[in-house]
Structures are given as structure tokens and as C-alpha cells.
Amino acid sequence: MKMIRRLAISLALVSLTTPLLSAQDLSRYRKFALGTSLAALSKQIGQDPHQATLIHQSPAVIQELKYWPVETSYSAVPAEPVSQILFSFYNGELYRIAVTYDQSAIEGMTEDDMVRAVSARYGTGTRLYPEIDFPTHDQYAPLEKVVARWDDPQNSVTLFRANSSDSFGLVVSSKRLDAAAEVAIAESVKLDEQQAPQKEIDRQKKVADDLDIARQKNMKTFRP
């Protein structure tokens, strides 16, 4: 009888802890999983993979794909609290998911409210107070205040408040791929700076060549 009671208690504990374990999967945001290919994710959201923006091409291919969830309600409170999701890819593999929430959906909510809401999905987070760059690779983008962070050995989830507006966002990222992407982006920027003078010379030469071709053609056909 004691053995049966222990087994019943063990099964009950498993049933209670299983949702918590799944809720703490930091490799996913809703139905989207880090590591997904650009082709597979594009199919998920019903977009052409060619719609992805090429950010850098060498030494690694960095691409971004924007997604705007479709509203399912016309009520005053949005049924879909997410206004935009920005997917970032490293050599065709999803390494970062940046979520921006609709302001009307989180109006009045405090940082503590948001931390509690995100913790319900990802477990207990750590409150932080530095600043990070919003992941758009835009050098003119304002810094964002980090509110809290959730970590495991492979992935991280960061909740931040946008300084440019009274809104919150969430970034889900693969630590390994994110680090590799940042190194590749830095190298690409450095390479662009080194090649900029020659590229400008080549551009000016092409403009001059095209102008000369047009001149030669027009000289043969022009009649005053």
C-alpha cells in the first residue's frame, strides 16, 4: 500500500512539474523555435524567404525578416498583443527573435507586471538595470533599458523597455549563434570600412563609363 501511495505521489509530482519544465524552454517564443531555417520559418508565417533583408553577406550571411501578426479581434483591447516580430538569421539559421508589444495591449502595466507575465512562461528571471541596443543593426537606434533576463546554458530571454516609446519588448536568442553573429557583423563592418575607398572609386568609374556610353549613343542619333 505504501508503495502504491508513493507511486501515486510521484506521478502527481511529474504531472505538476511537466508544464513548468515546458514553460521554461528558452529556445522558443510561442510556435517559433531558435535554430529554424529561413525557409521553414518563412513557410510558418506565410512569407516568401526572398522578403528577408540582407544585412551582411561576408564573412557570414546575416538576414532579417519582419512579421506582423494578424489581428483576430476588432475590440478595443487587441486580441494579439504583439505588434511586430523581427527574426534574425545567421547563415540561414534563426538565432534571435525580437518581439515588440502593442502599446495599447500593455497600457498601464509596470515593469513588475511584465516580469511576472514573462516569468509565467519562462520561469523566474533576474532583474537587471543596464542598457542594450535594440537588435535592428541600426547605429542610430536608441538604447533600450533591460528590465529582466532569463538564462540557461544555451539560450537567453531578455525583457526590455523601449526608451523611444512607452512600450516593452522581448528578445529570445541562442547564445552560441548570437555570439557568432556578433563577431561576423563586427568583421563585416570592418571589412566594409576597409573596402569603402575602393568601392567609391569603382562607383565613380561606373558612373563615368555609363555616361560615356550614353554620350556615344546620343552623338550618333542626336539631330539639333
N, C-alpha and C positions, 0 to 999 in steps of 0.2 A: 504493500500500500504506500509506504514512504517513497519507494522508487517511482511509482506511478505519479505521486504528488510532485516529486522533483522534476519529472519529465514534463508534467503539465506546466509547471512554473517556468521551466527552461523554454518551452515552446511559446509561452506568453511573452517572455522577455525578448525572444527573437522577433516576434510579430511587432513588438513595440519599438525595437531598435532598427528594424529594417527600413522604415520610412525615414528615420533620422539619417542613416547612412547614405541613402539615396539622395536626401536633401543636401548632403554635404559634398556632392560631386562638383568640384570646382572646375571641371573641364567642359561644362555645358552651361548654356543660357537658354532656358526653355527647350525647344526642339533642336537647337543648334549646338554642334559639338566641335571643340577645337581639334585641329588635325584633318578636318573635312577638306576635300579638294574643291577648287574653284568651280569645276564643272558640276560636282554633286550639289554644292550649296546653291549655285545658280538655279539648278533644277528645283530645289526645295522652295525657293522664293519666286519661281516663275519668271526669271530674268535670263537674258542672253549673257553668257560669260564674257562676250566681247564688250559688254557695257562696263566692265571693270576698268577703272582708271589706272594707267601705268604710272607709278610714282618714280621708280628707279628700275633700270634694266641690268646694270652691272655694278658689283660682282654677283649680285643676286637679283632676281625679279621680285619687286615689291609692288603689289597691286591693292587697290581698294574698291569695294563695291558697296554702294549705298542702298538701303532698303527702307521703305516707308510702309509699315503695317497698315492694312486696310481697316477702316473703321467699320464696326459691326452694329453701331447704335447711333441714333441721332439725338439722344438725350443730352441734357446739359452737362452731365458727367461722362467723359469719354469712356467707352467700353474697353478701348485699348489705350493704356496709359503711356505706351511707347510712341514717341513721335518719329524717331529715326534710329536705325541701327547701321553702324559702319563696320563692315567686315574687312580685315586686313589679311593679306596673304603673303607668305614667304615662299618663293619658288612654287606657287600654286597650292600651298597648304595653309589653311586657316590658323593664324596664330594669335589673333586678337579680335575681340568683339566689343565694340564701344556703343553703349546704349544711351540715348538721350530721352528723358521722360517729358511728356507733355506737361506744360506748366499748370494747366487747369486741373489735371489729374492729381497733382501733388500740392495744390494750393493750400497754404496754411500749415503744411507738415514741417516739423522741425527736423534737425539732424538726428536727434534721438529716435524720432518716429521712423525715419528712413532706415536707420541702423537696425531697429527691431524688425522692420519689414524684410530687409535683406537677410537678416540672421535666421528668419523663419525658413528660408530656402537653403542657406549655406552654412548654418551653424554659428557659433559665437565668433565674432570678429574682434579686431584690435583697433581701438580708436587712435587716429594719427592726426597730426597737425602741420605737415609740410605742404609744399605746393608741387604740382606736377604739370607737364604740358599735356593739353588735350591731344589725343592721338590722331591728328589730321595731317601731320608733317608740314604744317603751315607755320613758318617762322614768325608770322605776325599775330598768331592766335594768343589770346591772353592766358595767363597761368590759372590753374584751377586748384581749389583747396581740397585736399584729401580729407575725407571725413572718417573713413574706416577701411580696414583691409582684412581679407580672409586669405589664408595661405595653406598650401600643402606642398610637399616636395616638388611637384611637377607644375602646379598652376597657381594663379592668384586671382582674386576678385577685389577690385578697388571701387569704393563708393566715393564720389567727389561732388562738390558743389561748384557750379559754373559761376565764375566771377562776372561774366558778361551779362548774366541774366539770373533771375531768382529761380533757378532750376537745379535739378540733380541729374547725375549720370552714373553709369556703371561700366567698368571695363573688366572683361574676363580675358585672361591671357595665359598662354603657355610660356613658362619661364625659359625653357630651352630655346624655343623658336623666337620668342621676343628678344632674347639676348642676341641671337644670331642675326635677326633682322636689324637691330640697332647698330651692330658692328657693320653690316653690309651697307646700311644707309649712310653711316659716317664715312665709309670708304668711298661710296658713290659721290657724296658731296665733295669730298676732297679731290676725287678724280675730275669732277666737273669743273672745279676751280682751276685745276692744272691745265685742262684742255680748253678752257674758255677763250684765251687769246687766239689759239689756232682756229677754233670754231668761228670766231668773229672774222678772221681773215678769210676763211673759206666762204662764209656767208656773203661778205662783201664782194668776193671774186665771182660768186654765182650771180649776184645782182648785176654786176658789170657784164658778165657773159650773156645773161638773159637780155640785157639792154642792147648789147651789140647785135645779138641775133634779131631782135625786133627792128633795130636800125637798118640792118642789111636787107631785111624783108621789105620794109617800108620804102627804102630807097628805090627798089625795083618797081614798086607799084604806085608810088605817090605821083599824082598829077596836080600841079597847082591850078 
